[in-house]
């Protein structure tokens, strides 16, 4: 029995070897109790534990703030999208619809400007009071470069069409499953700063906005065609 007890006893050499192999185990995390009444060999880990607890609490607090901030931002964006949807639904004719896109979208989404650029003469004619910009199919292809969504500094092709080009922009192609005049049109959202639209920006809401605009324009085209016939 004595031998078994000796085998389970941790020796001073084992402790020293462990501390040598793990130099950070107690470094900065412990201190001796500075009292003459206590054995100086006793190490008080209470301050280290308290310090670690405070550090973990700060991390958790920062994570909660980050989650709350993200949730708040998402809520704001969804509210903006909701207001845009209501404005599109309230438009009763082509003139009102293009007014919503050009004049109401900027304050709703905190933009410097908002444009529709189209290669369709039908869409251009529908847009009263120069609410849309007409370009060639080639120019439209240069602007989109075959992408559904482009974020960042406006390309030269955009600057050539817009007198006062934004510092950054989001170029969103309207759904190509819709009627040709709509599929030949893009939505350009102008940012107020060069960081308003960056390539790492989440794009789900932008795609959804373009789909809403595309559907609204399609309905407008159908109403106009029915009234003409």
C-alpha positions as CSV (number, residue, x, y, z in Angstrom):
1,X,0.0,0.0,0.0
2,X,2.9,2.3,0.8
3,X,4.2,1.8,-2.7
4,X,0.9,2.6,-4.4
5,X,0.7,5.8,-2.3
6,X,4.2,6.8,-3.3
7,X,3.3,6.2,-7.0
8,X,0.4,8.6,-6.8
9,X,2.4,11.3,-4.9
10,X,3.4,14.3,-7.1
11,X,7.1,15.1,-6.6
12,X,8.7,18.4,-6.6
13,X,10.7,17.4,-9.7
14,X,7.4,16.6,-11.5
15,X,6.0,20.0,-10.6
16,X,9.1,21.8,-11.8
17,X,9.1,19.8,-15.0
18,X,5.4,20.7,-15.7
19,X,6.0,24.4,-15.1
20,X,9.1,24.3,-17.3
21,X,7.1,22.6,-20.1
22,X,4.2,25.1,-19.5
23,X,5.8,28.5,-18.8
24,X,2.5,30.4,-19.3
25,X,0.5,28.3,-16.8
26,X,1.0,30.7,-13.9
27,X,2.6,33.6,-15.6
28,X,0.6,36.7,-15.1
29,X,-2.3,34.8,-13.6
30,X,-1.2,34.3,-10.0
31,X,0.4,36.0,-7.1
32,X,1.6,35.1,-3.6
33,X,-0.6,36.2,-0.8
34,X,1.4,39.2,0.7
35,X,0.8,38.4,4.4
36,X,3.2,37.2,7.0
37,X,0.5,35.1,8.5
38,X,0.3,32.8,5.4
39,X,2.8,30.4,4.2
40,X,4.7,32.1,1.3
41,X,4.5,28.9,-0.7
42,X,0.7,29.1,-1.0
43,X,-0.4,30.7,-4.3
44,X,-3.6,32.7,-4.4
45,X,-5.4,32.2,-7.7
46,X,-8.4,34.4,-6.8
47,X,-7.2,37.6,-8.5
48,X,-6.3,35.6,-11.6
49,X,-9.7,33.9,-11.7
50,X,-11.5,37.3,-11.2
51,X,-9.4,38.9,-13.9
52,X,-10.2,36.1,-16.3
53,X,-13.9,36.3,-15.4
54,X,-13.9,40.0,-16.1
55,X,-12.2,39.4,-19.5
56,X,-14.8,36.8,-20.4
57,X,-17.6,39.1,-19.3
58,X,-16.2,41.9,-21.6
59,X,-16.0,39.5,-24.5
60,X,-19.6,38.4,-24.0
61,X,-20.7,42.0,-23.7
62,X,-19.0,42.9,-26.9
63,X,-20.5,39.9,-28.7
64,X,-24.0,40.9,-27.5
65,X,-23.4,44.5,-28.6
66,X,-22.3,43.2,-32.0
67,X,-25.3,40.9,-32.4
68,X,-27.7,43.7,-31.3
69,X,-26.0,46.2,-33.7
70,X,-26.4,43.7,-36.6
71,X,-30.0,43.0,-35.7
72,X,-30.7,46.7,-35.5
73,X,-29.1,47.3,-38.9
74,X,-31.0,44.5,-40.5
75,X,-34.3,45.8,-39.0
76,X,-33.5,49.3,-40.4
77,X,-32.8,47.8,-43.9
78,X,-36.0,45.8,-43.9
79,X,-38.0,48.8,-42.9
80,X,-36.5,50.8,-45.8
81,X,-37.3,48.0,-48.2
82,X,-40.9,47.9,-46.8
83,X,-41.3,51.7,-47.4
84,X,-39.9,51.3,-50.9
85,X,-42.4,48.5,-51.6
86,X,-45.3,50.6,-50.3
87,X,-44.2,53.5,-52.5
88,X,-44.0,51.3,-55.6
89,X,-47.5,49.9,-54.9
90,X,-48.9,53.4,-54.4
91,X,-47.7,54.5,-57.9
92,X,-50.8,54.6,-60.2
93,X,-49.1,55.3,-63.5
94,X,-45.7,55.3,-65.2
95,X,-44.9,58.9,-64.2
96,X,-45.5,58.2,-60.5
97,X,-43.5,55.0,-60.7
98,X,-40.5,56.6,-62.2
99,X,-40.9,59.5,-59.7
100,X,-40.7,56.9,-56.8
101,X,-37.5,55.4,-58.1
102,X,-35.7,58.7,-58.9
103,X,-37.0,60.9,-56.1
104,X,-38.2,58.8,-53.2
105,X,-35.6,56.0,-53.2
106,X,-32.7,58.3,-52.4
107,X,-34.1,59.5,-49.0
108,X,-35.5,56.1,-48.2
109,X,-32.2,54.3,-48.7
110,X,-29.9,57.3,-47.8
111,X,-28.6,57.6,-51.4
112,X,-27.1,60.5,-53.4
113,X,-29.1,59.5,-56.4
114,X,-31.0,56.6,-58.1
115,X,-31.2,55.9,-61.8
116,X,-32.7,53.5,-64.3
117,X,-30.4,52.9,-67.3
118,X,-32.0,51.0,-70.2
119,X,-31.2,49.8,-73.7
120,X,-34.9,49.5,-74.5
121,X,-36.5,52.4,-76.4
122,X,-39.9,51.2,-75.1
123,X,-38.7,51.6,-71.5
124,X,-37.2,55.0,-72.2
125,X,-40.4,56.3,-73.8
126,X,-42.3,55.0,-70.8
127,X,-40.1,57.1,-68.5
128,X,-41.6,60.5,-68.7
129,X,-39.6,63.7,-67.9
130,X,-36.2,62.0,-68.5
131,X,-36.6,59.6,-65.6
132,X,-34.4,57.0,-67.3
133,X,-31.2,57.1,-69.3
134,X,-31.1,55.5,-72.7
135,X,-27.9,53.6,-73.8
136,X,-26.9,51.0,-76.4
137,X,-26.9,47.3,-75.7
138,X,-23.1,47.4,-76.0
139,X,-22.8,50.1,-73.3
140,X,-25.2,48.2,-71.0
141,X,-23.1,45.1,-71.4
142,X,-20.0,47.1,-70.5
143,X,-21.6,48.5,-67.4
144,X,-22.8,45.1,-66.1
145,X,-19.9,43.0,-67.4
146,X,-22.3,40.1,-67.4
147,X,-22.9,40.4,-63.6
148,X,-26.3,40.6,-61.9
149,X,-24.8,42.9,-59.2
150,X,-21.7,45.2,-59.1
151,X,-20.6,47.2,-56.1
152,X,-17.9,49.8,-55.8
153,X,-16.5,52.7,-57.7
154,X,-18.5,53.5,-60.8
155,X,-17.0,52.4,-64.1
156,X,-16.1,54.8,-66.8
157,X,-19.2,53.7,-68.8
158,X,-21.4,54.9,-65.9
159,X,-19.5,58.2,-65.6
160,X,-20.0,58.8,-69.3
161,X,-23.8,58.5,-68.9
162,X,-24.3,60.4,-65.6
163,X,-23.2,64.0,-65.4
164,X,-22.5,63.9,-61.6
165,X,-21.4,60.3,-61.0
166,X,-21.6,59.1,-57.4
167,X,-18.5,58.2,-55.4
168,X,-19.7,54.6,-55.2
169,X,-22.6,52.7,-56.6
170,X,-24.6,49.5,-56.7
171,X,-25.5,48.4,-60.2
172,X,-28.3,45.8,-60.1
173,X,-29.7,44.1,-63.2
174,X,-33.4,43.8,-63.3
175,X,-34.6,40.1,-63.6
176,X,-34.0,38.8,-67.1
177,X,-37.0,36.5,-66.7
178,X,-39.3,39.5,-67.1
179,X,-40.4,41.3,-70.3
180,X,-37.6,42.4,-72.7
181,X,-37.9,46.1,-71.9
182,X,-37.4,45.3,-68.2
183,X,-34.7,42.8,-68.8
184,X,-32.8,45.4,-70.7
185,X,-32.8,47.8,-67.8
186,X,-30.5,48.2,-64.7
187,X,-31.0,50.0,-61.4
188,X,-28.1,52.2,-60.3
189,X,-28.0,53.3,-56.7
190,X,-25.6,56.1,-56.0
191,X,-23.8,56.2,-52.7
192,X,-23.0,59.4,-50.7
193,X,-19.4,58.3,-50.0
194,X,-16.8,56.0,-51.5
195,X,-17.6,53.4,-48.8
196,X,-21.4,53.4,-49.2
197,X,-21.2,50.5,-51.6
198,X,-18.2,48.1,-51.3
199,X,-17.7,44.7,-52.8
200,X,-18.0,43.0,-49.4
201,X,-21.5,44.4,-48.8
202,X,-24.3,42.0,-48.2
203,X,-26.5,42.0,-51.4
204,X,-29.7,40.1,-50.6
205,X,-31.7,43.3,-50.1
206,X,-30.4,44.9,-53.3
207,X,-31.4,41.9,-55.3
208,X,-34.8,41.9,-53.7
209,X,-35.2,45.6,-54.4
210,X,-34.3,45.0,-58.1
211,X,-36.9,42.3,-58.3
212,X,-39.6,44.6,-56.8
213,X,-38.7,47.3,-59.3
214,X,-38.7,44.8,-62.2
215,X,-42.2,43.5,-61.2
216,X,-43.6,47.0,-60.8
217,X,-42.2,48.1,-64.2
218,X,-43.6,45.0,-65.9
219,X,-47.1,45.7,-64.4
220,X,-46.8,49.3,-65.6
221,X,-45.9,48.1,-69.1
222,X,-48.9,45.8,-69.1
223,X,-51.3,48.5,-68.0
224,X,-50.0,50.9,-70.6
225,X,-50.3,48.3,-73.3
226,X,-53.9,47.5,-72.3
227,X,-54.8,51.2,-72.3
228,X,-53.3,51.7,-75.7
229,X,-55.2,48.7,-77.2
